[in-house]
Amino acid sequence: LNFSMWLFSDSYDHVCRYIAKESDSVLVSVGYHLAPEQKYPSQFQDCLTATVHFLKKAEDYGVDPACVIVSGDSVGGNFAASVCQALVSRADLIKPLAQILIYPGLQAIDFNLPSYQQNRAVPILYREHVICSALQYLNKDLSVLDPVMQGCHVPSDIKTRFGKWINSENIPQEFKARGFKPSEATSFLDNVYEVVKQALETTFSPLMAEEAVISQLPKACIITCEYDVLRDDGILYKKRLEDNGVPVTWFHIEDGFHGVINFFNGFLSFPSGKKGVDSIVTFIRSL
């Protein structure tokens, strides 16, 4: 099952067809309701409902239910990660075989990680756009954008509890070479927290899930791009999974940018896009 990101949800047909053909797989692309007409967490619930239905009915589509992969890119990668976490407690279902997370957004605690600083103005996804889209997804006032960017929305107890996982210290040094300045401590603003506190739920920030859940997740394929604000979310999730014994296949596209797999062929195409989509096919074939 594939969950695509907001920006290109209508232009994924060629990507899905290519992956299905080259990997000899059945691919189901899930459409979900959009914000602000449908409020959070209805989008996650749509994806979870579709996944549960498919796991129960997979054989009707000629699919072995033990061979189902949950995937998504960008916010779709967020949904895929959250769905896999939600399925951990479902004893009535066969668990997904694997998850494929393509430049996923996975946390709303720290928007000053190295990739958020280095790529804050790199098309197609600017740092401000990430926070703006998150606030719109939550159906919240955009006036809190700046304090959220600075980290004023995170209570000290949450910083202490989750800082060991969501921290620039967990990013390998080579990813700080293009320039990174550790963020200064900011004052907590309770009024901002009250507006955006849903962003600190695991269905919004799956990087914050407990180890008891993380350790039971299926093997993962994580794709990150060097020139992407969300790069470090994927790197941090890779570390969390590996620290809890979950096998991870990591493809880092050194010259890639957010959304690059959409440009793997056609008039406007990039070799890095082809590299990304072929890495997905390679992973699927390896299972």
N, C-alpha and C positions, 0 to 999 in steps of 0.2 A: 504494500500500500504506500502511496506517495502523497505527501502534503506539501503543496508548493507555497511560496511566499506571496505576500500581498501584491507586490509591485508587478509581478509577471504571471499572475495566476491564470491568465487567459492565453499565455503563449508557451505553454509547456508541452503541447501535443508532440512537437518534433523531438523534444528531449525524451519524453516517455516512450514514444514509438522506437526510438533508437535503442534505448536501454532494453526494452522488451525483446526486440529482435536480436540484438547482439548477445544477450544473456540467455535467450530462449526461455523467457519467463512470462507469466501472466502479470500484467501491471495494472493496478487499479488506482486511478488518480481521484482523490477525494475532494469534492467541492464543499466548502464550509461557509456558514453565514459570516458576513463581514460587519465590522464596527464602522460607524457608531450605531447603525440601526439595530444590531444585535450586540448586547453587552457581554463583556467578559464574565464568566468563562465559557460562554456558549460555543465559541470556536473550538476550544479544547474538547468540550463535550461532544460536538459534532464528529470530531476525529476519533474520539474514543468509541462512540457509538458505531461508527462505520467499521472500525477495527474489530470490535467484539462481534458484530454481525458477520464479517467476513471470516473470522476464525471459526465461527459456528457453521458457516455455509460454504467453506472453502471447497469441499469436495464437489459441490454443485457446479463449480467453475473449473473442475478438473485439476484442482490444486491440493497437494498434501498439506493438511493443516499444521503439520510439524515443520513445514518448510516456508513459513510466512516471514517476510522481512518487512519491517516498518521503517519508512524513510521520509525525509523531508529536507528542504533547504531553507535557510534563513529562519523566518518565524515558523515555517513548516518543520524545520529541524527542532525547534522548541517543542512543537506539538508532538513530534515523533518521540522525543526524549520523555516528555511528560506522559504520553500514552503508555510507553514501555514501563515507566515507574508505576502507573496506576494498575497495570496488569499483574504486577508482582503479587498482589493480594487476591487475585482471582483464581481460586483453586479449581473452579469449574471449567477453566479454559486451558487449552494447550498454549504454552508460552511462545512468543515469537522466536524464530531461529536467530535473528540478528536485527540490528538497527543500523541505519545509514544516516548519518547526520552531516549535512552539507552546509558548510559555513553557518552553523547554528547560533542564534542568540539565546543564551542560557541563564542570564542573571541580570538583576537590576540593582545590585549593591554598589558596584564600583564602575563608574564611567570614565575613570582616569587610569585604567590599565595601559600598559605600553601601546597596544594597538589602537586604543581609543585616542591617545595623544598623537601618535605618528600618522594615523590615517583619518584624522578628524575632518579633513576637507578633501578626501579622495572620493571621486565619483565611483559608484553611483549612490553610495550610502554614507552620508555625512553623520558625524556624531550627534549633532542636533536633531537630525532626521530620526535617528534611532529612538531618542528620548521622546520626541514629538509623537512618533507612531505609537510608542508604548502608552503614552498618556491618552491618545485617542482610542486605543484598544481598551483602556480602562474607562473610557468616557469621562476623563477628568480635565480640569481647567489647565490650559497650557501656560498659565501665569507662573506655575511652579517649576518650569523647565530649568531655569538657571540654578536654583538651589538643589534640584535633583542632580544636575550635572556635577555640582560641587560635592555631593554626598551628604547634604544636610538632612536627608530624609531617613537616614539609617540610625536607629537607636544604638547606644553604646553596647548594650548586651548582645545585640545581633552582630555588631562588628566584632566583638570578642569571640562569639560562638562560631561564626562562619568565616572570620578573617583567616583562619588557618587553611581554608580551601580557596577562598577568593581573594588572592593577594598577589601583587606583582612579584613577590619573592619566589613564587612558584612558576614564574615564566623563565625559561632558559635565557641565559645571558645574551646569546646571539640574536634574540628577538628584541633586544634593547639597544642594539648598535646604531640604529637610525635616529636615536635621540629619545630619551625618556627622563622625566623629572618626577621623582616621587612626590605625590600630592601632599600638601600640607593639611594638618588636622583642621577640620571644620566644626562649627558649632551645630549641634542638633537642634532642628526646628520642629517642634511637636505638631504645629499646624500643617506643615508640609507632609510629615509622616502620616497624619490622619487622612490626607488627600490620596496618597499613593501607597498606603500600606498593603493593598492587595498585590502590589508588584513584588512583595517579599514572600508570597506564598509559593509553594513548590510547583503548582500548576502554571505559574508565571516564570519562576526562576528555578528550574529543575536542578541547577548546580547546588541548591541548598537542601537537597534531599538527604535524609539520614543514611548512615552507612549500612544500616540493616536493609534498606531498599536498594542502594547502589550495588551492594555485593550480590544481589540476586538478578541483576539485569543481564540481558543477552549480550553476546559478543557484539562489538561495535566496529563500524568503519566511520572514521571522522575525517572530513575533508576541510582544510583551512587554506586561506589565501593570504599571502604576505601583505598585500595592499587592501586590507579589509578591517574596518573597525571591530568586527566581531571575531577576528582571528584568535584572540586570547581566551575568549569564552570556550572555543573548541579545545584549545591547548589545556586549559584548566580542567575541563571535563575528562579529557584523555587521562590526565594524571589521577583524577579521582577514581575513575574506573579501574585503572591499572593498580592503584594502591589497594583496591578492594578485590583484586584477583580476577577482574573481568578482562578477557583478551580484547585488545584494540589494534586494528589496522589503521595506520595514520598516513594519509596522503597530504603533503603540504605542497601547494602550488606556489613556487617562489616568485613567479611573475604574474600571479593571478589577482583578481579583484572581485569584489562582491557581485554575485550574479553571473560570473563568467561562463558557467556551463551552458547558459542560454545562448551563448555565442560560439558554439562549437562547430557550426557549419553555416553555409549560406553566404550572402553578399557581405555582411559584416560579421567576420569570424576571427577568432584568436586561437593560436596553437595551444595556449593554456586552457582554453575551454574544452578543446578536444582531449587534452591530457586529463582534465577533471572527469569528464563523462566516461572516458575509457577506464579510469581507475575504479569507477563504480561498477562497470561491467566486469572488470577483473576480480573484484571482491566477490560479486555474486557468483561468478563461475567457480570460485575457490571453495564455496560452501558445500 
